[in-house]
Amino acid sequence: MSTELTGEDVLARIRADRGHYPEVFEVAARFDPQALLDFHAGYRHAMGPGTSLSEPVRQLVLLALDAAAHFHRGCRFHMLEALRAGVEPEEIVETLRLTGLTGGYHVPLVAYPLLAEALAEFEAERPPGS
């Protein structure tokens, strides 16, 4: 009997820890559940208790890193997480502008459509009248 975690086990663990995860994790869990679990452990270590940075600041830092690396799925994910953590859209724009100082102006140009998508999803999540 195998004691290895299945992809479904890994996704269940991530869902329990985070409450949700990006869609791409479902594909990763199918092909390499152990690598996804290892990634999640690193994420939990960086984002877990004991950090001196607030959740909004951590999400903006992760957004900047993903934007600089041209990781569009990560950008959109961290934009949405930042909005959920109370970050204003203008703060996301400022983060992209600062990232563009080193990555080039194409960084925010590529990211602005992702922000529009994240804002639409965030607004759709909110209860009516809020």
C-alpha positions in Angstrom: 0.0 0.0 0.0 1.4 3.4 -1.0 1.8 6.1 1.5 2.3 8.8 -1.1 -0.1 11.6 -1.2 -2.3 11.8 -4.3 -2.9 15.0 -6.2 -6.4 15.2 -4.6 -4.8 14.9 -1.1 -2.4 17.7 -1.9 -5.2 19.9 -3.2 -7.3 19.2 -0.1 -4.4 20.2 2.1 -3.8 23.4 0.2 -7.6 24.2 0.3 -7.6 23.6 4.0 -4.6 25.9 4.6 -5.5 28.7 2.2 -9.2 28.4 1.6 -8.6 28.3 -2.2 -5.9 28.0 -4.8 -5.3 29.0 -8.4 -6.7 26.7 -11.1 -3.2 25.8 -12.3 -2.7 23.9 -9.1 -5.2 21.3 -10.3 -3.0 20.6 -13.3 0.2 20.6 -11.2 -1.4 18.1 -8.7 -2.2 15.8 -11.6 1.4 15.8 -13.0 3.6 16.3 -9.9 1.8 16.4 -6.6 5.0 16.2 -4.6 6.5 19.3 -6.2 3.2 21.1 -5.6 3.3 20.0 -2.0 6.9 21.2 -1.7 6.0 24.6 -3.2 3.0 24.9 -0.8 5.3 24.2 2.2 7.6 27.0 1.1 4.6 29.3 0.5 3.3 28.5 4.0 6.7 29.2 5.5 7.0 32.6 3.9 3.4 33.6 4.5 2.8 31.9 7.9 3.0 33.3 11.4 6.0 35.1 12.5 6.3 37.4 9.6 6.6 41.1 10.3 5.0 42.2 7.1 1.2 42.6 6.9 -0.8 40.4 4.5 -1.4 43.3 2.1 2.3 44.1 1.9 3.2 40.5 1.4 0.7 40.2 -1.5 2.1 43.4 -3.1 5.7 42.0 -2.8 4.7 38.7 -4.4 2.8 40.6 -7.1 5.9 42.7 -7.9 8.1 39.5 -8.0 5.6 37.7 -10.3 5.3 40.8 -12.5 9.1 41.1 -12.8 9.3 37.5 -13.8 6.4 37.8 -16.3 4.5 35.1 -14.5 1.0 36.2 -15.5 -1.0 33.6 -13.5 0.9 34.6 -10.4 0.3 38.3 -11.0 -3.4 37.8 -11.4 -3.6 35.5 -8.3 -1.7 38.0 -6.1 -3.7 40.9 -7.4 -6.9 39.2 -6.3 -5.3 38.1 -3.0 -4.2 41.7 -2.4 -7.7 43.0 -3.1 -9.1 40.5 -0.7 -6.6 41.7 1.9 -7.8 45.3 1.6 -5.3 46.7 -0.9 -6.7 49.5 -3.1 -6.4 49.2 -6.9 -4.3 52.3 -6.9 -1.8 50.6 -4.6 -1.6 47.7 -7.1 -1.0 50.2 -9.9 1.8 51.8 -7.9 3.4 48.4 -7.3 3.3 47.7 -11.0 4.8 51.2 -11.7 7.6 50.5 -9.3 8.3 47.1 -10.8 8.4 48.7 -14.2 11.4 50.8 -13.1 13.6 47.7 -13.2 11.6 45.5 -15.5 10.7 48.0 -18.1 7.4 49.8 -18.8 6.0 46.7 -20.5 5.6 45.1 -17.1 2.7 47.3 -16.1 1.3 47.4 -19.6 1.1 43.6 -19.6 -0.3 43.5 -16.1 -3.0 46.1 -16.4 -5.4 43.8 -18.3 -4.8 41.2 -15.5 -5.7 43.8 -12.9 -9.0 44.5 -14.8 -9.8 40.8 -14.7 -8.9 40.5 -11.0 -11.0 43.6 -10.2 -14.0 42.1 -12.1 -13.6 38.8 -10.2 -13.3 40.6 -6.8 -16.4 42.7 -7.5 -18.3 39.5 -8.5 -17.3 37.9 -5.1 -18.7 40.8 -3.0 -22.2 40.5 -1.7 -24.8 42.8 -3.3 -24.9 46.2 -1.6 -21.4 46.0 0.0 
